Amino acid sequence: MAGLTITGLTVEYSSGGYTARPLDGFDAHIAPGALALLLGPSGCGKTTLLSCVAGILSPTSGSIRTGDIEVTTLSGAALTEYRRRHVGVVFQAFNLIPSLDATENVMVPLRAAGISRKAARARAVDLLGQVDLAHRIDHRPGALSGGQQQRVAIARALALDPPLVLADEPTAHLDYIQVEGVLRILRRLADGGRTIAISTHDERLLPLADQVVELAPRGRPPARPPELLDVAAGETVFRQGSRAELIFVIEDGEIEIVRELDHGGEEPIVRLVAGQHFGEIGPLFGLARSATARARTDARLLAYTAAAFGDAVGPQRLAEVIRGAGVPVSGGAPRIDAPSTGGAGSP
């Protein structure tokens, strides 16, 4: 059995002229033979991660090892062999060929691997039986329900008996009746000794898993008193693409907000001064940082959890903050009157 070890994985790409970094130094280990959930909201990098593990996308840096294979160094024939023999992928949108019936869809990777038509057909029929579709082997995708199409996709991913199976949001397009059958099949796959990695945003799948890998924090941290932070001129408060955990109010000094450009430069967004806040959208909505915050001068900040920030400003003011769409871009946010911080004072 082959496990999966990911170390320092970073993926960067250009998005509208800016640098997007859905994965930034990501680490994870999935034990051999485990069913692991890659859990997180939309946009947190789940599909990007699976694409890298599948050898479809090359990361900017980092390591992906499964068994004795270092995926990031593969190319040419070795990469093709890895994709064909070592990993099976169940795509969110099924990716079935409309003109082929269920059996023929499962036969595609078998025939591509040079297996005879007769042997490929026998293997496809057997796999469709394993996913409870023996009565639908000659139906085209258009005549199958969403759950049935997903099971054809699972059978296709198993065609060459890979030790590692990746499933991208396999229940996203299914109703609760169809989901039940797919979940049972996925669980059986892991029980058969394969390592299974399933990306999902649905916490209802947690009982399915042997292991949970969280790509973003679940829920808001509880409210706690704000912390006083001193940052030196030039010091980075947070970096574009990093996890967002705290909201900041400036007690003293100046903070600049910039966006990293895809050619390596920076675009200034705004300069903020005492009494203004920044970094609120990420923690409130579980998003990665959309910009970098850096001290222009020596500065003193109050750092709030999302819950504590909401308590400090109140529901009406919080709604105004959200309507402001993040970092203020001119005169900015009104001063926030924070509660006492045990001698640290208020802004």
SEMI-567016 format. One record per residue (C-alpha): residue in three letters; y, x negated, z. Coordinates in steps of 0.5 Angstrom, whole numbers, padded with zeros to 4 digits, always signed. Each point is the difference from the previous one (the first is absolute). Layout:
<recs>
AlaYXZ...
</recs>
This chain:
<recs>
Met+0000+0000+0000Ala+0007-0002-0002Gly+0006+0001+0005Leu+0007-0001-0002Thr+0005-0004+0003Ile+0008+0000-0002Thr+0004-0006+0002Gly+0008+0000-0001Leu+0000+0005-0006Thr+0007+0000-0003Val+0001+0004-0006Glu+0007+0000-0003Tyr+0003+0004-0007Ser+0006+0002-0003Ser+0003+0007+0001Gly+0006+0002-0003Gly+0003-0007+0000Tyr-0002-0001+0008Thr-0006-0003+0003Ala-0005+0004+0003Arg-0005-0002+0005Pro-0005+0005+0001Leu-0005-0005+0004Asp+0003-0006+0004Gly-0004-0005+0003Phe-0006+0006+0001Asp-0006-0002+0004Ala-0006+0004+0001His-0008-0001+0001Ile-0005+0005-0002Ala-0007-0001+0003Pro-0006+0000-0005Gly-0003+0007-0001Ala+0006+0003+0003Leu+0004+0006-0002Ala+0007-0001+0001Leu+0006+0004-0001Leu+0006-0003-0002Leu+0005+0005+0003Gly+0007+0001-0002Pro+0006+0004-0003Ser+0001+0000-0007Gly+0004-0006-0002Cys-0003-0005+0005Gly-0004-0004-0005Lys-0007+0003+0000Thr-0001+0001-0007Thr+0003-0007-0001Leu-0005-0003+0005Leu-0006+0003-0003Ser+0002-0002-0007Cys+0001-0007+0002Val-0007+0000+0004Ala-0003+0003-0007Gly+0003-0006-0004Ile+0004+0005-0004Leu+0007-0003+0003Ser+0001-0007+0002Pro+0004-0001+0006Thr+0006-0004+0001Ser-0004-0004+0005Gly-0005+0000+0005Ser-0008+0000+0001Ile-0005+0006-0002Arg-0007-0002+0002Thr-0006+0004-0001Gly-0007-0003+0002Asp+0001-0007-0003Ile+0005+0002-0006Glu+0007-0002+0001Val+0003+0006-0005Thr+0007-0003-0001Thr-0003-0006-0003Leu-0004+0004-0005Ser+0002+0000-0008Gly-0003+0001-0006Ala-0008+0001+0000Ala+0000-0001+0007Leu+0005+0006+0001Thr-0004+0004-0004Glu-0006-0001+0003Tyr+0003+0002+0007Arg+0003+0006-0002Arg-0007+0002-0004Arg-0005-0002+0005His+0003-0001+0007Val+0005+0006+0001Gly+0000+0007-0002Val+0007+0004+0000Val+0001+0008+0001Phe+0006+0001-0003Gln+0005+0006+0003Ala+0001+0003-0007Phe-0008+0000-0001Asn+0002-0004-0007Leu-0006+0004-0003Ile-0001+0000-0008Pro+0002+0007-0002Ser-0005+0000-0006Leu-0006-0003+0004Asp-0005+0004+0004Ala-0001-0002+0007Thr-0006-0004-0002Glu+0004-0004-0005Asn+0006-0001+0004Val-0005-0004+0005Met-0003-0003-0005Val+0006-0004-0003Pro+0000-0006+0005Leu-0008+0000-0001Arg+0001-0001-0007Ala+0006-0005+0000Ala-0005-0004+0004Gly-0005+0000-0005Ile-0005+0004+0003Ser-0004+0004-0005Arg+0002+0008-0002Lys-0007+0002+0003Ala+0001-0004+0006Ala+0007+0002+0001Arg-0001+0007-0001Ala-0006+0000+0005Arg+0004-0004+0005Ala+0006+0005-0001Val-0004+0006+0001Asp-0003-0003+0007Leu+0007-0001+0002Leu+0002+0007-0001Gly-0005+0003+0004Gln+0002-0005+0006Val+0006+0004+0000Asp-0002+0007-0001Leu+0001+0001-0007Ala-0007+0000-0003His+0002+0007-0003Arg+0007-0002-0003Ile-0003-0007-0004Asp+0002+0003-0007His+0007+0003+0002Arg+0006-0003-0002Pro+0006-0001+0005Gly+0004+0006-0003Ala-0006+0004+0003Leu-0001-0003+0007Ser+0004+0002+0006Gly+0005-0006+0003Gly-0006-0001+0005Gln-0005-0001-0005Gln+0004-0005-0004Gln+0001-0004+0006Arg-0007+0000+0001Val-0001-0002-0007Ala+0005-0006+0001Ile-0004-0002+0006Ala-0006+0000-0004Arg+0003-0005-0005Ala+0003-0004+0005Leu-0007-0001+0002Ala-0003-0001-0007Leu-0001-0008+0001Asp-0002+0000+0008Pro+0006-0003+0002Pro+0000-0003+0007Leu+0008+0002+0001Val+0002+0007-0002Leu+0008+0002+0001Ala+0002+0007+0000Asp+0008+0002-0001Glu+0001+0006+0003Pro-0006+0004-0002Thr+0001+0006+0003Ala+0008+0001-0002His-0001+0005-0005Leu-0006+0004+0003Asp+0000+0006+0004Tyr-0004+0001+0007Ile-0006+0002-0003Gln-0001-0006-0005Val+0002-0005+0005Glu-0006+0002+0004Gly-0005-0003-0005Val+0004-0006-0002Leu+0001-0002+0007Arg-0008+0001+0001Ile-0001-0005-0006Leu+0005-0005+0002Arg-0003+0000+0007Arg-0007-0001-0003Leu+0002-0006-0005Ala+0002-0004+0006Asp-0006+0002+0004Gly-0004-0003-0006Gly+0003-0007+0002Arg+0006+0000-0005Thr+0007-0002+0003Ile+0005+0006-0002Ala+0007-0001+0000Ile+0004+0007+0000Ser+0007+0001-0001Thr+0003+0006+0003His+0006+0003+0003Asp-0004+0006+0003Glu-0002-0002+0008Arg-0005+0006+0000Leu-0004-0005-0004Leu+0000-0005+0007Pro-0007+0003+0002Leu-0003-0003-0006Ala+0002-0007+0001Asp-0004-0006+0003Gln+0007-0003+0000Val+0007+0001-0001Val+0005-0004-0003Glu+0007+0002+0001Leu+0005-0002-0006Ala+0006+0003+0004Pro+0001+0002+0007Arg-0003+0007+0002Gly+0006+0005+0003Arg+0006-0002+0004Pro+0000-0005+0006Pro+0002+0004+0006Ala+0007+0000+0002Arg+0002-0006+0004Pro+0006-0003+0003Pro+0004-0004-0006Glu-0001-0008+0000Leu+0006-0004+0000Leu+0000-0006-0006Asp+0004-0006-0001Val-0001-0002-0007Ala+0004-0007-0003Ala+0004+0000-0006Gly-0005+0000-0006Glu-0006+0002+0004Thr-0004+0006-0004Val-0001+0006+0004Phe-0005+0003-0004Arg-0002-0001-0007Gln-0001+0004-0007Gly-0007+0003+0000Ser-0002-0001+0007Arg-0002+0005+0005Ala+0005+0004+0003Glu+0000+0001+0008Leu+0007+0000+0003Ile+0007+0003-0002Phe+0006-0005+0002Val+0007+0002+0003Ile+0005-0006-0001Glu+0003-0001+0007Asp+0004-0006-0003Gly+0000-0005-0006Glu-0001+0002-0007Ile-0007+0001-0004Glu+0000+0000-0008Ile-0005+0004-0003Val-0003-0003-0007Arg-0006+0002-0005Glu-0004-0005-0003Leu+0000+0000-0008Asp-0006-0001-0004His+0003-0007-0003Gly+0001-0003+0007Gly+0007+0002+0002Glu+0003+0005+0005Glu+0005+0006-0001Pro+0005+0001+0005Ile-0001+0007+0003Val+0005+0001+0006Arg+0003-0004+0006Leu-0001+0004+0006Val+0004-0001+0007Ala+0000+0002+0007Gly-0002+0007+0001Gln-0003+0001-0006His-0008+0001-0001Phe-0005-0003-0005Gly-0007+0000-0002Glu-0002+0008+0002Ile-0003+0003-0006Gly-0006-0005+0001Pro-0002+0001+0007Leu+0001+0008-0001Phe-0004+0001-0006Gly-0005-0006+0001Leu+0002-0003-0006Ala+0001-0008-0001Arg+0007-0003+0000Ser+0004+0001-0007Ala+0004-0005+0001Thr+0002-0007+0005Ala+0004+0000+0006Arg+0003-0006+0002Ala+0006-0002+0005Arg+0006-0003-0004Thr+0003-0002+0007Asp-0003-0001+0007Ala-0002+0007+0002Arg-0003+0005+0006Leu-0004+0006-0002Leu-0003+0005+0003Ala-0007+0002-0002Tyr-0003+0007+0000Thr-0007+0003-0001Ala+0001+0006-0005Ala-0001+0004+0006Ala+0005-0003+0004Phe+0005+0000-0005Gly-0001+0008-0001Asp+0001+0001+0007Ala+0006-0004+0000Val+0004+0003-0006Gly-0003+0007+0001Pro-0003+0005-0005Gln+0006+0002-0004Arg+0003-0007+0000Leu-0007-0003-0003Ala+0000+0005-0005Glu+0007-0003-0002Val-0003-0007+0000Ile-0006+0002-0005Arg+0005+0004-0005Gly+0003-0007+0000Ala-0006-0003-0004Gly+0000-0006+0005Val+0005-0006+0000Pro+0007+0003+0000Val+0003-0003-0006Ser+0008+0001+0002Gly+0003+0001+0006Gly-0007+0002+0002Ala-0003+0003+0006Pro+0004+0003+0006Arg-0001-0004+0007Ile-0006+0002+0003Asp+0001+0001+0008Ala-0007-0003+0003Pro-0002+0001+0007Ser+0000-0005+0005Thr-0004-0006-0001Gly-0001-0003+0007Gly+0006-0004+0000Ala+0000-0002-0008Gly+0006+0005-0001Ser+0001+0005-0005Pro+0003-0001-0007
</recs>
